[in-house]
Amino acid sequence: MLYFIAAFSTIALMKPEESFAFSNQVIERGAFGDDVIELQARLQYLGFYHGKIDGKFGYGTYWALRNFQESYGLKVDGIAGAETKRVLVRNSDFDREWVHAQINAGREFTYYGGIPLDQQVKGGRGSSGSTSYQLPSKFTEQDLQLMANAVYGEARGEPYEGQVAVAAVILNRLESPDFPNTISEIIFQPGAFTAVADGQIWLTPNERAKQAVLDAMSGWDPSENALYYFNPQTATSKWIWTRPQIKQIGNHIFCY
């Protein structure tokens, strides 16, 4: 049996009557439409895709697909060809009618396979706790979870102010025309965050990281509008040293 979670509704227990498969299209970055919706839903069912199911193949879908391919021993190219689609269909479920009904109704929903929203970490395993909180209305639970993963992966050894500052940098990029316009795409933009490159993005975040994200979402910006940060002890990029520096918090220098 499959559990589906729709925003502002109770959990509905559903079993798809038919498993729909992809068309013959090779699906790659820049594609859009029904095949991408199915790709995103199947990747999200398995816990690889954490973004909105919108039928647009952006960076978030690209990196989710690469992670799936790596985990299942496939060629890692971020392209859904015949073999990748075959393995994906064999290991996931997709209720086409239900998913499209949610999209057509303009509902917020998730498609994790039997995993409650508040327990979503990589693969849908584990939970970072059950502490109650007030999430600012412009953000989703998925935004909070993904940013908490990023903050924990990037800055778990930093002072609390430094963790809030890292979260603030992500939100500052969200407001900048020079970066992608979703939190998922910002975090998974190639080369943007070390934690994505080395896999630490998928460590289970603690409550401290989640609270740091909530403080940033509520308007606290210790970085003072920074768009970048780096550790001067480990940075290998000469370019990052050319950015105007704002301040240092812990081991990170924040800059424009």
C-alpha positions as CSV (number, residue, x, y, z in Angstrom):
1,M,0.0,0.0,0.0
2,L,1.2,3.5,-0.8
3,Y,0.9,6.6,1.4
4,F,0.5,10.0,-0.2
5,I,0.7,13.3,1.6
6,A,-1.1,16.4,0.4
7,A,-0.6,19.8,2.1
8,F,-3.3,20.8,4.5
9,S,-5.0,17.4,4.3
10,T,-4.8,14.1,6.1
11,I,-2.8,11.1,4.9
12,A,-4.7,9.2,2.3
13,L,-4.2,5.5,1.8
14,M,-4.2,4.7,-1.9
15,K,-3.2,1.9,-4.3
16,P,-2.7,2.8,-7.9
17,E,-4.8,0.6,-10.2
18,E,-2.3,0.8,-13.0
19,S,1.4,1.6,-13.2
20,F,2.0,3.9,-16.1
21,A,5.5,3.9,-17.8
22,F,7.3,6.6,-19.7
23,S,7.1,7.3,-23.5
24,N,10.1,6.6,-25.7
25,Q,11.5,10.1,-25.1
26,V,15.0,10.4,-23.8
27,I,14.5,12.8,-20.9
28,E,17.3,15.3,-20.1
29,R,17.8,18.8,-18.6
30,G,15.5,21.4,-20.3
31,A,12.8,18.8,-21.0
32,F,9.2,19.4,-19.8
33,G,5.9,17.7,-19.8
34,D,4.3,14.4,-18.6
35,D,7.5,12.3,-18.8
36,V,9.3,14.8,-16.5
37,I,6.3,14.7,-14.1
38,E,6.6,10.9,-14.0
39,L,10.4,11.1,-13.6
40,Q,10.1,13.5,-10.7
41,A,7.4,11.5,-9.0
42,R,9.3,8.2,-9.3
43,L,12.5,9.8,-8.0
44,Q,10.6,11.4,-5.2
45,Y,8.9,8.1,-4.3
46,L,12.4,6.6,-3.8
47,G,13.6,9.7,-1.8
48,F,16.0,11.1,-4.4
49,Y,14.0,14.2,-5.5
50,H,13.0,16.7,-2.9
51,G,11.6,19.5,-5.1
52,K,8.2,20.4,-6.6
53,I,6.7,18.0,-9.1
54,D,6.1,20.5,-11.9
55,G,7.2,18.7,-15.1
56,K,10.2,21.0,-15.6
57,F,13.6,19.3,-15.8
58,G,15.9,21.7,-13.9
59,Y,19.0,21.3,-11.8
60,G,17.1,19.7,-8.9
61,T,15.8,16.9,-11.1
62,Y,19.1,16.5,-12.8
63,W,21.0,15.9,-9.6
64,A,18.3,13.7,-8.2
65,L,18.5,11.5,-11.3
66,R,22.3,11.4,-11.1
67,N,22.1,10.3,-7.5
68,F,19.6,7.6,-8.4
69,Q,21.8,6.4,-11.3
70,E,24.8,6.2,-9.0
71,S,22.9,4.3,-6.3
72,Y,21.5,1.7,-8.8
73,G,24.8,1.1,-10.6
74,L,23.8,2.9,-13.8
75,K,25.7,5.2,-16.1
76,V,25.8,8.5,-14.2
77,D,24.9,11.1,-16.8
78,G,21.7,12.8,-15.6
79,I,19.8,11.6,-18.7
80,A,16.8,9.3,-18.4
81,G,17.4,6.9,-21.3
82,A,15.8,3.4,-21.8
83,E,17.9,1.6,-19.2
84,T,17.5,4.2,-16.5
85,K,13.8,4.4,-17.1
86,R,13.5,0.6,-17.0
87,V,15.3,0.4,-13.6
88,L,13.3,3.3,-12.2
89,V,9.9,1.8,-13.2
90,R,11.0,-1.6,-11.7
91,N,11.8,0.0,-8.4
92,S,9.1,2.6,-7.9
93,D,5.4,3.2,-8.2
94,F,3.6,6.0,-10.1
95,D,-0.2,6.8,-9.9
96,R,-0.5,9.0,-13.0
97,E,-4.2,9.9,-12.4
98,W,-3.7,10.9,-8.8
99,V,-0.5,13.0,-9.5
100,H,-2.0,14.8,-12.4
101,A,-5.2,15.5,-10.4
102,Q,-3.1,17.2,-7.7
103,I,-1.2,19.3,-10.2
104,N,-4.4,20.3,-12.1
105,A,-6.0,21.3,-8.8
106,G,-3.0,23.5,-7.9
107,R,-2.4,21.5,-4.7
108,E,0.9,21.2,-2.8
109,F,1.7,17.5,-2.4
110,T,4.5,15.0,-2.0
111,Y,5.0,11.5,-3.4
112,Y,7.3,9.8,-0.9
113,G,6.6,6.0,-0.7
114,G,4.9,5.6,2.7
115,I,7.1,8.1,4.5
116,P,5.5,11.0,6.4
117,L,6.6,14.5,5.4
118,D,8.2,15.2,8.8
119,Q,10.5,12.2,8.4
120,Q,11.9,13.0,5.0
121,V,15.6,12.6,4.7
122,K,17.5,11.0,1.9
123,G,15.7,7.8,1.0
124,G,12.9,8.7,3.4
125,R,14.7,7.1,6.3
126,G,14.9,8.6,9.8
127,S,13.6,11.8,11.4
128,S,15.3,14.8,12.8
129,G,12.8,15.0,15.7
130,S,9.3,16.2,16.4
131,T,9.9,19.7,17.9
132,S,7.0,22.0,17.0
133,Y,7.7,25.2,15.1
134,Q,6.0,27.9,13.0
135,L,7.1,27.8,9.4
136,P,6.9,31.1,7.6
137,S,4.1,30.9,5.0
138,K,6.3,31.6,1.9
139,F,8.3,28.4,2.6
140,T,7.4,24.7,2.5
141,E,8.3,21.8,4.7
142,Q,10.5,20.5,1.8
143,D,12.4,23.8,1.8
144,L,13.0,23.6,5.5
145,Q,14.2,20.0,5.3
146,L,16.5,20.5,2.3
147,M,18.0,23.7,3.8
148,A,18.6,21.9,7.1
149,N,20.4,19.2,5.2
150,A,22.5,21.8,3.5
151,V,23.3,23.7,6.7
152,Y,24.2,20.6,8.6
153,G,26.4,19.3,5.7
154,E,28.1,22.6,5.3
155,A,28.4,24.1,8.8
156,R,27.5,21.7,11.6
157,G,30.8,22.5,13.3
158,E,30.3,26.2,13.1
159,P,28.8,28.5,15.9
160,Y,25.0,28.8,15.7
161,E,25.2,32.3,14.2
162,G,27.4,30.9,11.5
163,Q,24.8,28.2,10.7
164,V,22.1,30.8,10.4
165,A,24.4,32.8,8.1
166,V,24.8,29.9,5.8
167,A,21.1,29.5,5.6
168,A,20.7,33.2,5.0
169,V,23.1,33.0,2.0
170,I,20.8,30.4,0.4
171,L,17.9,32.7,0.9
172,N,19.8,35.7,-0.4
173,R,20.5,33.8,-3.5
174,L,16.8,33.1,-3.8
175,E,16.2,36.9,-4.0
176,S,19.1,37.5,-6.5
177,P,18.5,37.4,-10.3
178,D,21.9,35.9,-10.7
179,F,20.9,32.5,-9.2
180,P,18.1,29.9,-9.8
181,N,14.7,30.8,-8.4
182,T,14.0,27.8,-6.2
183,I,15.8,26.6,-3.0
184,S,16.3,23.1,-4.5
185,E,17.9,24.5,-7.7
186,I,20.1,26.9,-5.7
187,I,21.4,24.1,-3.4
188,F,21.9,21.6,-6.3
189,Q,23.4,24.1,-8.7
190,P,26.6,22.4,-9.9
191,G,29.6,23.5,-7.9
192,A,27.6,25.7,-5.5
193,F,28.0,23.8,-2.3
194,T,30.8,21.4,-1.1
195,A,28.3,19.3,0.8
196,V,26.5,18.4,-2.4
197,A,29.7,17.5,-4.1
198,D,31.0,15.2,-1.4
199,G,27.6,13.8,-0.4
200,Q,27.3,15.3,3.1
201,I,24.1,17.0,2.0
202,W,22.4,13.6,2.8
203,L,23.5,13.4,6.4
204,T,20.6,13.5,8.8
205,P,20.4,17.1,10.2
206,N,19.9,17.8,13.9
207,E,17.4,20.2,15.4
208,R,20.0,22.9,15.7
209,A,20.4,23.0,11.9
210,K,16.7,23.1,11.4
211,Q,16.3,25.9,13.9
212,A,19.1,27.9,12.2
213,V,17.1,27.6,8.9
214,L,13.9,28.7,10.7
215,D,15.7,31.8,12.1
216,A,17.0,32.7,8.7
217,M,13.6,32.2,7.1
218,S,12.2,34.5,9.8
219,G,14.5,37.3,8.7
220,W,17.7,37.0,10.7
221,D,20.7,37.4,8.4
222,P,24.1,37.4,10.3
223,S,25.8,37.3,6.9
224,E,24.6,40.9,6.2
225,N,23.2,40.0,2.7
226,A,26.1,37.8,1.6
227,L,25.8,35.7,-1.5
228,Y,28.9,33.6,-0.9
229,Y,31.1,32.2,1.9
230,F,34.2,30.2,2.1
231,N,36.7,28.7,4.6
232,P,40.1,30.5,4.1
233,Q,41.9,27.4,5.4
234,T,40.5,25.1,2.7
235,A,39.4,27.2,-0.2
236,T,41.1,26.3,-3.5
237,S,39.3,28.9,-5.7
238,K,41.3,32.0,-6.5
239,W,38.1,33.6,-7.7
240,I,36.4,33.5,-4.3
241,W,39.2,35.7,-2.8
242,T,38.3,38.4,-5.3
243,R,34.8,38.8,-3.8
244,P,34.2,41.8,-1.5
245,Q,34.4,40.5,2.0
246,I,31.8,41.4,4.6
247,K,32.7,39.6,7.8
248,Q,34.0,36.3,9.3
249,I,31.8,34.1,11.5
250,G,33.6,31.0,12.9
251,N,35.6,29.5,10.1
252,H,33.7,31.1,7.2
253,I,34.3,34.4,5.5
254,F,31.0,35.8,4.0
255,C,31.2,38.0,0.9
256,Y,29.2,39.6,-1.9
